[in-house]
Protein backbone atom coordinates (compact mmCIF):
# COMPACT_ATOMS: atom_id res chain seq x y z
CA UNK A 1 0.00 0.00 0.00
CA UNK A 2 1.14 3.52 -0.81
CA UNK A 3 -0.17 6.54 1.09
CA UNK A 4 0.54 10.06 -0.12
CA UNK A 5 -0.17 13.22 1.84
CA UNK A 6 -0.31 16.40 -0.22
CA UNK A 7 -0.33 19.59 1.82
CA UNK A 8 -0.30 23.27 0.92
CA UNK A 9 2.75 24.27 2.91
CA UNK A 10 6.17 25.75 2.34
CA UNK A 11 8.93 23.17 2.36
CA UNK A 12 10.87 23.45 5.57
CA UNK A 13 12.67 21.24 8.03
CA UNK A 14 11.00 22.54 11.15
CA UNK A 15 12.51 21.28 14.36
CA UNK A 16 9.22 20.64 16.12
CA UNK A 17 7.09 18.60 13.71
CA UNK A 18 9.62 17.09 11.27
CA UNK A 19 10.86 14.48 13.80
CA UNK A 20 7.26 13.36 14.40
CA UNK A 21 6.58 13.03 10.67
CA UNK A 22 9.78 11.01 10.28
CA UNK A 23 8.79 8.85 13.27
CA UNK A 24 5.35 7.96 11.88
CA UNK A 25 6.75 7.40 8.39
CA UNK A 26 9.29 4.98 9.81
CA UNK A 27 6.96 2.99 12.07
CA UNK A 28 4.34 2.72 9.29
CA UNK A 29 6.85 1.03 6.93
CA UNK A 30 5.86 -2.56 7.81
CA UNK A 31 2.31 -1.75 6.67
CA UNK A 32 2.60 0.93 3.97
CA UNK A 33 4.90 3.41 2.30
CA UNK A 34 3.86 6.86 3.51
CA UNK A 35 5.16 10.02 1.84
CA UNK A 36 4.45 13.69 2.49
CA UNK A 37 4.55 16.24 -0.33
CA UNK A 38 4.60 19.91 0.63
CA UNK A 39 3.32 22.11 -2.17
CA UNK A 40 3.55 25.89 -2.33
CA UNK A 41 3.61 27.53 -5.75
CA UNK A 42 4.08 31.16 -6.76
CA UNK A 43 0.42 31.15 -7.76
CA UNK A 44 -0.61 30.15 -4.24
CA UNK A 45 1.50 32.94 -2.76
CA UNK A 46 -0.04 35.52 -5.10
CA UNK A 47 -3.58 34.21 -4.56
CA UNK A 48 -3.24 34.60 -0.79
CA UNK A 49 -3.00 38.35 -1.37
CA UNK A 50 -6.10 38.43 -3.60
CA UNK A 51 -9.01 36.55 -1.98
CA UNK A 52 -10.29 33.37 -0.38
CA UNK A 53 -11.73 32.20 -3.71
CA UNK A 54 -8.46 32.84 -5.57
CA UNK A 55 -6.55 30.97 -2.86
CA UNK A 56 -8.86 27.97 -2.97
CA UNK A 57 -8.63 27.89 -6.78
CA UNK A 58 -4.82 27.96 -6.57
CA UNK A 59 -4.90 24.95 -4.21
CA UNK A 60 -7.09 23.07 -6.67
CA UNK A 61 -4.72 23.85 -9.54
CA UNK A 62 -1.75 22.68 -7.46
CA UNK A 63 -3.46 19.45 -6.37
CA UNK A 64 -5.38 18.33 -9.48
CA UNK A 65 -2.46 16.53 -11.09
CA UNK A 66 -2.21 14.24 -8.05
CA UNK A 67 -5.82 13.03 -8.25
CA UNK A 68 -5.13 10.38 -10.89
CA UNK A 69 -4.21 6.88 -9.85
CA UNK A 70 -5.51 6.52 -6.35
CA UNK A 71 -8.32 6.83 -3.84
CA UNK A 72 -8.53 10.52 -2.96
CA UNK A 73 -9.50 11.91 0.44
CA UNK A 74 -9.67 15.64 1.21
CA UNK A 75 -9.50 17.02 4.71
CA UNK A 76 -12.42 19.38 5.20
CA UNK A 77 -13.51 20.68 8.63
CA UNK A 78 -17.16 20.75 7.48
CA UNK A 79 -17.21 17.03 6.64
CA UNK A 80 -17.94 13.94 8.69
CA UNK A 81 -15.74 13.22 11.69
CA UNK A 82 -14.59 9.60 11.80
CA UNK A 83 -13.50 7.50 14.73
CA UNK A 84 -10.28 5.53 14.29
CA UNK A 85 -12.06 2.36 13.18
CA UNK A 86 -14.04 4.15 10.46
CA UNK A 87 -10.83 5.92 9.46
CA UNK A 88 -9.05 2.57 9.13
CA UNK A 89 -11.78 1.46 6.69
CA UNK A 90 -10.72 4.32 4.39
CA UNK A 91 -7.35 2.58 4.09
CA UNK A 92 -8.72 -0.93 3.65
CA UNK A 93 -8.08 -2.63 0.30
CA UNK A 94 -6.59 0.48 -1.31
CA UNK A 95 -3.44 0.22 -3.41
CA UNK A 96 -2.80 3.96 -3.39
CA UNK A 97 -4.53 6.53 -1.20
CA UNK A 98 -3.98 10.26 -1.48
CA UNK A 99 -4.83 12.68 1.33
CA UNK A 100 -5.13 16.40 0.60
CA UNK A 101 -4.70 19.15 3.21
CA UNK A 102 -5.59 22.56 1.83
CA UNK A 103 -4.13 25.90 2.73
CA UNK A 104 -5.31 28.55 5.17
CA UNK A 105 -8.48 29.19 3.14
CA UNK A 106 -9.60 25.57 2.83
CA UNK A 107 -10.48 23.63 -0.29
CA UNK A 108 -13.05 24.73 -2.84
CA UNK A 109 -16.17 22.64 -3.37
CA UNK A 110 -15.10 21.84 -6.96
CA UNK A 111 -12.00 20.09 -5.62
CA UNK A 112 -13.95 18.27 -2.91
CA UNK A 113 -16.31 16.81 -5.53
CA UNK A 114 -13.31 15.48 -7.47
CA UNK A 115 -12.23 13.44 -4.43
CA UNK A 116 -13.67 10.06 -3.50
CA UNK A 117 -14.25 11.18 0.06
CA UNK A 118 -13.75 14.12 2.40
CA UNK A 119 -13.35 13.88 6.15
CA UNK A 120 -12.82 16.09 9.16
CA UNK A 121 -10.19 15.71 11.86
CA UNK A 122 -12.54 17.60 14.17
CA UNK A 123 -14.20 20.94 14.62
CA UNK A 124 -11.17 22.61 16.17
CA UNK A 125 -8.80 24.56 13.96
CA UNK A 126 -5.33 23.07 13.62
CA UNK A 127 -2.27 24.56 12.01
CA UNK A 128 -1.35 22.81 8.76
CA UNK A 129 1.78 21.35 10.30
CA UNK A 130 -0.13 19.99 13.29
CA UNK A 131 -2.93 18.63 11.07
CA UNK A 132 -0.25 16.77 9.12
CA UNK A 133 1.05 15.15 12.34
CA UNK A 134 -2.47 14.24 13.51
CA UNK A 135 -3.21 12.71 10.11
CA UNK A 136 0.06 10.74 10.22
CA UNK A 137 -0.83 9.34 13.64
CA UNK A 138 -4.31 8.34 12.46
CA UNK A 139 -2.86 6.71 9.37
CA UNK A 140 -0.51 4.66 11.54
CA UNK A 141 -3.35 3.84 13.95
CA UNK A 142 -5.59 2.82 11.04
CA UNK A 143 -2.88 0.59 9.61
CA UNK A 144 -2.38 -1.12 12.98
CA UNK A 145 -6.14 -1.70 13.30
CA UNK A 146 -6.22 -3.32 9.86
CA UNK A 147 -3.23 -5.49 10.74
CA UNK A 148 -4.39 -6.51 14.24
CA UNK A 149 -1.42 -4.75 15.82
CA UNK A 150 -1.88 -3.81 19.52
CA UNK A 151 -0.94 -0.10 19.08
CA UNK A 152 -4.56 1.02 18.70
CA UNK A 153 -5.74 -0.44 22.02
DAKAJO-V315685 format. One record per residue. SS is DSSP state (~ for helix, > for strand, _ for the rest). PHI is phi in degrees with one decimal (NA if undefined). Layout:
# DAKAJO-V315685
ss->SS phi->PHI
ss->SS phi->PHI
This chain:
# DAKAJO-V315685
ss->_ phi->NA
ss->> phi->-122.1
ss->> phi->-122.7
ss->> phi->-112.8
ss->> phi->-117.7
ss->> phi->-107.5
ss->> phi->-133.9
ss->> phi->-76.7
ss->_ phi->-168.1
ss->_ phi->-73.9
ss->_ phi->-67.6
ss->_ phi->-157.0
ss->_ phi->-101.9
ss->_ phi->-69.9
ss->_ phi->-81.8
ss->_ phi->-87.9
ss->_ phi->-93.3
ss->~ phi->-55.6
ss->~ phi->-63.1
ss->~ phi->-69.8
ss->~ phi->-61.1
ss->~ phi->-61.2
ss->~ phi->-60.2
ss->~ phi->-68.2
ss->~ phi->-62.0
ss->~ phi->-67.5
ss->~ phi->-74.9
ss->~ phi->-81.2
ss->_ phi->-51.9
ss->_ phi->-63.3
ss->_ phi->-108.8
ss->_ phi->-164.8
ss->> phi->-92.2
ss->> phi->-114.0
ss->> phi->-130.2
ss->> phi->-113.7
ss->> phi->-121.3
ss->> phi->-91.2
ss->> phi->-124.5
ss->_ phi->-149.7
ss->_ phi->-96.8
ss->~ phi->-60.6
ss->~ phi->-62.6
ss->~ phi->-64.1
ss->~ phi->-58.1
ss->~ phi->-66.9
ss->~ phi->-63.4
ss->~ phi->-60.3
ss->_ phi->-86.8
ss->_ phi->-98.3
ss->_ phi->-169.3
ss->~ phi->-60.9
ss->~ phi->-61.8
ss->~ phi->-64.0
ss->~ phi->-65.1
ss->~ phi->-60.2
ss->~ phi->-62.8
ss->~ phi->-66.5
ss->~ phi->-66.7
ss->~ phi->-58.9
ss->~ phi->-61.8
ss->~ phi->-72.9
ss->~ phi->-91.1
ss->~ phi->-52.1
ss->~ phi->-68.1
ss->~ phi->-95.6
ss->_ phi->-75.4
ss->_ phi->-74.6
ss->_ phi->78.3
ss->_ phi->179.6
ss->> phi->-90.2
ss->> phi->-108.3
ss->> phi->-127.7
ss->> phi->-99.0
ss->> phi->-87.0
ss->> phi->-145.9
ss->> phi->-61.1
ss->> phi->-90.1
ss->> phi->-93.4
ss->> phi->-67.6
ss->> phi->-87.5
ss->_ phi->-112.7
ss->_ phi->-78.9
ss->~ phi->-64.5
ss->~ phi->-72.5
ss->~ phi->-66.3
ss->~ phi->-62.0
ss->~ phi->-61.3
ss->~ phi->-66.4
ss->~ phi->-62.3
ss->~ phi->-85.6
ss->_ phi->-62.9
ss->_ phi->59.0
ss->_ phi->-108.4
ss->_ phi->-76.3
ss->> phi->-132.7
ss->> phi->-127.9
ss->> phi->-115.5
ss->> phi->-106.2
ss->> phi->-124.3
ss->> phi->-114.4
ss->_ phi->-73.5
ss->_ phi->-85.5
ss->_ phi->-58.1
ss->_ phi->-100.6
ss->_ phi->77.2
ss->_ phi->-100.4
ss->_ phi->-76.2
ss->~ phi->-60.2
ss->~ phi->-59.4
ss->~ phi->-70.0
ss->~ phi->-58.4
ss->~ phi->-71.5
ss->~ phi->-78.9
ss->_ phi->-87.0
ss->_ phi->-72.6
ss->> phi->-158.1
ss->> phi->-137.9
ss->> phi->-134.7
ss->> phi->-117.3
ss->_ phi->-86.9
ss->_ phi->138.6
ss->_ phi->-83.3
ss->_ phi->-77.2
ss->_ phi->-90.9
ss->_ phi->-115.9
ss->_ phi->-64.4
ss->~ phi->-60.4
ss->~ phi->-65.5
ss->~ phi->-71.6
ss->~ phi->-60.1
ss->~ phi->-63.1
ss->~ phi->-67.1
ss->~ phi->-61.2
ss->~ phi->-61.7
ss->~ phi->-59.7
ss->~ phi->-64.7
ss->~ phi->-68.0
ss->~ phi->-62.7
ss->~ phi->-61.7
ss->~ phi->-59.9
ss->~ phi->-61.0
ss->~ phi->-64.0
ss->~ phi->-70.1
ss->~ phi->-62.5
ss->~ phi->-63.2
ss->_ phi->-105.3
ss->_ phi->53.0
ss->_ phi->-88.4
ss->~ phi->-73.3
ss->~ phi->-52.7
ss->~ phi->-73.9
ss->_ phi->-85.9
